[in-house]
Amino acid sequence: MTAAEEGPDSLADWCRVRREVVWEGLGTGGVTGPVVPDTDGVTAWCAGPVSRRDPVRARRLLAAYEAVRSDAAHATAERAEAAHAVAERTDGARDVRPLTFALLSGWQRVVLGTRDAPFRRGDAYAKRGRERYGLTARTRPDFAACLHESGDRSVPLEARAARAYLDVAFFHPFDDGNARAALLALTFVLAREQVVLRDVGPLQTTRYADDAEGAADLALLVGILVRASARRVRHAGAP
């Protein structure tokens, strides 16, 4: 069966939408870290609804999230070192701890409890087969390029985080657990700039690859969640 016979390619739809959305115009430009609220939204979500549904799934997701936080902390330190090097006019203008498939795969091994989490080897399907994500020779390098753009500071942080979430959701790199991988990608992009969400529940809704308005709305939602988190920051010395 040919790709045409199989129906539309939702990944191609997403790549088109991704080019159409004006990401630079999404957000107030005022979303910056550090934002450390009194409650960590991912931790609370794992301990609450995820654990009630599947305790093993919750433990694995929480362990993967801890790895995300550790990798993000290293990224923050590397960025500070690079900035210092630039200030001293040395060769410090380099990318620091970008979001990569290698990072995603490492977290996904924890999420799934497997020894390996390779890039998918064929077309992927979601939403009970209604969406098909094609695979070509360009899929993996295009995905890598999209992930790298999560560090482009000409785009507001909330838009970069939302775009990374959708990139993972619609490139659908893994055979299983892509929704969880998308959430971890979003939290990494935020945590890399010392931003933690107090609530991730509103993110748990169905997204569609051909929905440009929905993509823009997700960026706006992330901004709302960040600002809400900033109003509930954890004060030094608080338990």
N, C-alpha and C positions, 0 to 999 in steps of 0.2 A: 504494500500500500504506500502510495506517495504521500508527501507532506500535504499536498493539495487535497488529496482524498481524505486525509485525517482531519481536516478542518483548519481553522485559523490558528496561527501561532501567537499565543498570548505573550510570549517573550518579545516577539517583534512589535506587538502592540505597546508593551511597556517601553521599549527602547524609543519608539516614536513619541510617546507621551513624555518621556524623560527629556527629550530634546525640546519639546514644546513648552514645558513649564518654565517660567522665569523664576528660577530658584533664588536668584539674587534679590528679588523683590519680596520674598516671603520672610516675614519676621520683622521685628522692630529694630534689630541691630543692637538691642540692649541686653540680650541674653548672654551673660558671661558668668564664669565661675570665679571663686568657689561658691557653690550652692550645696550645702549639706543639711538636709532637713532632719527633723527630729525622728522621722521614720523612713527607713529605706523601702521604697515601693516594691522592688523586685523581691526582697526578702519577705516582706509581708504577704505578697501575692503567692509566693511559694509555700509559706507556712499556712496560708488560708485556703483559698479555693483549689489550688493545685494539689496540696497535700490531702485535702478531703476526697478528691477524686482518685488520686494515685500517689501514695506516700513515696514509693520508689522513684517515680518520675520527679516528684518535688525535690527529693534529696539530690538527685543527679543534676537537676537544673540549678539548684542553689550552689552546688559544688562548682559547676561551670561558671556561674556568676562570680564566684570568688576568684576564679582564674581570670575572668574579664577585668575585675577590679585590680588585680595584681598587675596585669599587662598594661592597664591604663595608667597605673601609678608609675610604672617604669617609663611610659611615654611622656608623662608630665615631667619627670626628672630629666629625661633626655632633651626635652624642649628647653628647659631652663639652662642646661649645659650648652646647648647650641646657641641660645640667645646670648649667653655670656661670651662665648667664643666669637660671635659676630661683633659684639661690642668691643672686643679686643683686636678686631680686624684680622682674625684668623679664619681658617677654612671651616666655618661652622654653619654655613647656610645649607643645611641638608634636611631631608625628610627625616622625621623622628617617629619611630614606631607607627608606621602607617597601618591601616586596616588591610589585612591581606587574607587570601584564602588559607594560608598556613595557620594563621591565628584562628580563623573560623573553624577549621578542621580540628585543631586541638581542643577547642571548647566543645565541638560536636561529639568528639570521642567520649567526653565526660557525660554529655547529655544523654547519649545513647547507650553508654556502658559498653563500648566496643573498642577493639584494638586499633581500628582504622576508620576513617570517615572520608573516603575518596570523593572526588568530583564525579557526578553521575556520568554514566556511560551511554545513555540513550535519552530519548525524549522523556519528559516528566509530565505528570498529570496531577491536577488538584481539583477541588470542588466537585468530587465524584465524577471526574473525567470531563467536566465541562470546559476546563482550561488546560491547554497543552502548551508546554514550554519546550520549544525545539532545541536541538543540539546540532551545531555545525562546528567547523574548524575554528570559527571566530568566537564561539561562546565563552570559552574559558579566558582567553586574553581580554575580551571585551569586559567580562566580569571583573577581572583584576584592575582594569583601567577605571571602571566605575567605583570600585572600592577605594582606590587611591584618591579619588576626588573628594572623599569624605574629609580630607585634610585641607581643602581649599578654603582659606579664610576670607576670600572675597564673597563667599556665600554665608549667610547667617547660620549660626550653630544649629538652631532648631530645624532649618531646612536641610542641612547636611545630615543630621541624624535621621530625619524622616526619609530622606532619599536613600540612605544606606539601608534602612529597614525594608524599603520597597525593592531595592536592588536584590537583596537576599531573597525576599519573598518571590520575586518573579523570575530571577535567574534560576531559582530553585536548585541550588548546587548539589544538595544531598538527596539520597534515596528516601530519607525519613527525617522528620524533625525540623523542617525548614522554618516553620512559624517561630519555634523557639530560637533558632539561629538568627532570625531577623530581629527578635527582641534583644538578643545579646549584642548584635551589631550596633543597634541603636544605643544601648546603654554604654557600649565602649566609646562610641563617638562623643557622647556627653561626658563620660567619666574621664576621658583623656583631657578634658578641659575643666575637670573638677566640678562637674554638675551631676547631681543625683536626683532622680525623680522620687517624690513622696508617694505617688500613686501611678501605677501602670495599668490599672483596670480599664480605663477608657481606650487604651490602645488595642484591647482585645476585641476586634471587630473585623468582619470580612472586608478585604480590599480587592479591587478589580484592576487588572493590568491596563485596561483601556480607559480608565477613569481619571482624566487630568484634573478635574475639580476635586476629586477625592484625594489625589496626591497632594495638591496644594492645601487642602483642608487638614491633612495629617501634619504638615509642617506647622500650620497655625495651632493645631492641638498640642503639639509638643511644646511650642512656645508658651501656651496657656499653662501646661503642666509644670514647666520650669518656673514660671513666675509664681504659681501657687506654692511650689516647693520652697521658693525663696522667702515666702511669707511665714514659713514654719521652720526656720533654720534652727539647728541644734546649737545652743549656746555653750561656750566653753565652760567646762566644769559640770555641765548637766549630766545626769545619769543616762 
